Amino acid sequence: RAMGGLEVRTAVSDAARQLISRYFPGEYALTPNGVDLIRFRDAQPVEDSNRNVLFLGRIERRKGLETLIQAMARLRDLDATLVVGGTGPQLAHCRRLATQLGVRARWLGRVPEDELGGVYKSARVYCAPGLGGESFGIVLIEAMAAGTPLVCSDLDGFRAVAAGVGELVPPSDAGRLADALRTVLTDDATAQRMGVSGLRVAAMYDWGRLVAGVEALYERAIVKAAA
């Protein structure tokens, strides 16, 4: 009944629109999530490192941190560090796994919003190894806004924003993930190209560009409700 009373329906991506349409068919306008581009682009690194692999997110199974740790175990020869921001039910398990596999890792806990840009800037590569259930890659947009190269799972929600810019790999494939990370960690030209391309994509999701479209949808809803 609540859905039937809506004047305007929106979804953040095609993947989200396809999912909700299974249960509530109808017309949905696309309203992508946005970022404050300047805040991420102009942030200062919190440390100087060229070997940090960053993961940010809730530490639960579907986010794929376990797969990333397994991939990092294959990169010990590169002297890379896994930097993990976030908390969740799999935190203790993932910390034990990293220790067992000899993966050097730093655990930040929850990262405050005003520090996110600096954390992204301090990473050589941002990795989103999700296993599924991602409707929109807002963390990918944030990383690109900071000029940080991306390696992520090949999921519909991620592909919509990262295709042609980031390196996409099959979910749960630690070997392919390690190969993609190795390329970005060792190839300066590739890393620089990905960073520049990502920044151009992130500019398309700046709230300065998106907010007018969101406001227009609210105005449309007001007009329809008043009719």
C-alpha positions in Angstrom: 0.0 0.0 0.0 2.8 2.4 0.8 4.5 1.8 -2.6 1.2 2.4 -4.3 1.0 5.8 -2.8 4.3 7.1 -4.1 4.3 9.8 -6.8 7.9 9.2 -7.8 10.1 6.2 -7.4 13.9 6.2 -7.7 16.8 3.7 -7.6 20.5 4.4 -7.4 21.5 2.0 -10.2 20.2 -0.3 -12.9 21.1 -3.2 -10.6 19.0 -1.7 -7.8 16.1 -1.0 -10.2 16.1 -4.5 -11.5 16.0 -5.9 -7.9 13.2 -3.7 -6.6 11.2 -4.2 -9.8 10.9 -7.9 -9.1 8.8 -7.1 -6.1 7.3 -3.7 -6.9 7.0 -3.2 -10.7 6.8 0.3 -12.0 8.8 3.2 -13.3 12.0 4.2 -11.4 14.1 7.2 -12.1 17.8 6.7 -11.7 19.4 8.9 -9.0 23.0 7.8 -8.5 24.7 8.3 -5.1 27.1 11.3 -5.2 30.3 12.5 -3.5 31.8 15.8 -2.6 34.5 15.7 -5.2 36.6 18.5 -3.8 36.7 17.0 -0.4 38.2 13.7 -1.7 40.3 15.2 -4.5 42.0 17.7 -2.3 42.5 15.6 0.8 46.0 15.2 2.2 47.4 11.7 2.7 47.6 10.6 6.3 50.8 8.7 5.5 53.3 8.3 2.7 53.1 4.8 1.4 53.3 3.2 -2.1 52.5 -0.3 -1.0 49.1 0.1 0.9 46.1 -2.0 -0.3 43.0 -0.4 1.2 39.7 -2.1 2.2 36.9 0.0 3.7 33.6 -1.4 4.7 31.6 -3.6 7.0 33.6 -6.7 7.8 31.1 -9.4 7.0 31.2 -12.3 4.6 29.6 -10.7 1.6 32.2 -7.9 1.5 34.9 -10.5 0.6 37.7 -9.4 3.0 38.6 -13.1 3.5 39.3 -13.4 -0.2 41.4 -10.3 -0.2 43.5 -11.6 2.7 44.1 -14.8 0.8 45.1 -12.7 -2.2 47.5 -10.6 -0.1 49.2 -13.8 1.0 50.3 -14.3 -2.6 51.9 -10.8 -2.6 54.2 -11.1 0.4 57.2 -10.7 -2.0 56.0 -7.1 -2.7 56.3 -5.9 0.9 52.7 -4.7 0.7 50.4 -3.8 3.6 46.7 -4.5 3.9 45.0 -1.5 5.5 41.5 -2.3 6.8 38.9 0.3 7.8 35.7 -0.9 9.4 34.2 -3.3 11.9 31.8 -6.2 11.7 31.0 -9.7 12.7 34.0 -11.2 10.8 36.6 -8.9 12.3 38.2 -11.4 14.7 38.1 -14.2 12.1 39.8 -12.0 9.5 42.5 -10.8 11.9 43.3 -14.5 12.8 43.4 -15.4 9.1 45.8 -12.6 8.3 48.1 -13.7 11.1 47.9 -17.4 10.0 48.7 -16.5 6.4 51.5 -14.1 7.3 49.8 -11.1 5.8 50.9 -7.7 7.2 47.8 -5.9 8.1 46.8 -2.7 9.9 43.3 -2.5 11.4 41.9 1.1 11.6 38.5 0.3 13.0 35.8 2.7 12.0 37.2 5.6 9.9 35.5 9.0 10.6 33.9 10.6 7.6 36.2 13.6 7.7 39.3 11.3 7.5 38.1 9.2 4.6 39.8 11.3 1.9 43.2 11.1 3.5 42.9 7.4 4.0 42.1 6.8 0.3 44.9 9.1 -0.7 47.4 7.0 1.4 46.6 3.9 -0.6 48.3 2.7 -3.7 45.2 0.8 -4.6 41.7 0.5 -3.3 40.2 -3.0 -3.3 36.5 -3.9 -3.1 36.4 -7.8 -3.2 32.6 -8.1 -2.6 30.9 -11.4 -3.2 27.5 -10.0 -4.2 24.6 -7.9 -3.0 26.1 -4.5 -4.1 23.6 -2.2 -5.7 26.0 0.8 -6.2 29.7 1.2 -5.7 29.8 4.4 -3.7 33.1 3.4 -2.1 34.5 3.1 -5.6 33.4 6.6 -6.5 35.0 7.9 -3.3 38.3 6.1 -4.1 38.2 7.5 -7.7 37.5 11.0 -6.4 40.7 10.7 -4.4 42.6 9.6 -7.5 43.2 6.1 -6.1 43.3 3.1 -8.6 40.6 0.4 -8.2 40.6 -3.3 -8.1 37.1 -4.8 -7.5 34.8 -7.7 -8.0 33.0 -8.0 -11.3 29.5 -7.3 -9.9 26.7 -5.4 -11.6 26.7 -2.6 -9.1 30.5 -2.2 -9.3 30.7 -2.6 -13.1 28.3 0.2 -13.6 30.8 2.7 -12.2 34.2 1.1 -12.6 34.0 -0.6 -16.1 36.9 0.7 -18.2 38.5 2.4 -15.2 39.1 -0.1 -12.5 40.4 -3.7 -12.8 37.4 -6.1 -12.4 38.0 -9.7 -11.3 35.6 -12.7 -10.6 34.3 -12.7 -7.0 35.9 -15.2 -4.6 38.9 -15.7 -6.9 41.9 -15.0 -4.7 44.4 -15.9 -7.5 42.9 -13.5 -10.1 42.6 -10.8 -7.4 46.2 -11.2 -6.4 47.3 -10.8 -10.1 45.3 -7.6 -10.6 46.6 -6.1 -7.4 50.2 -7.1 -8.3 49.8 -5.2 -11.6 48.7 -2.0 -9.9 51.3 -2.3 -7.1 54.2 -2.8 -9.5 53.3 -0.8 -12.7 53.5 2.9 -12.0 52.2 3.8 -15.5 49.1 1.7 -15.0 48.5 3.0 -11.6 48.8 6.6 -12.8 46.5 6.0 -15.8 43.8 4.4 -13.6 44.0 7.2 -11.1 43.5 9.9 -13.8 40.7 8.0 -15.5 39.0 7.4 -12.2 39.0 11.0 -11.3 37.2 11.9 -14.5 34.5 9.3 -13.8 34.2 10.5 -10.2 33.5 14.1 -11.5 30.3 12.8 -13.1 29.1 11.8 -9.6 29.9 15.1 -7.9 26.8 16.3 -5.9 27.3 19.7 -7.7 26.1 17.9 -10.9 23.6 15.5 -9.4 21.6 17.6 -7.0 19.6 19.5 -9.6 18.2 16.2 -10.9 17.2 15.1 -7.4 15.5 18.4 -6.7 13.6 18.1 -10.0 12.2 14.7 -8.9 11.0 16.2 -5.7 9.3 19.0 -7.7 7.7 16.5 -10.0 6.3 14.6 -7.0 4.9 17.8 -5.5 3.2 18.7 -8.8 1.7 15.2 -9.2 0.5 15.1 -5.6 -1.2 18.4 -6.0 -2.9 17.5 -9.3 
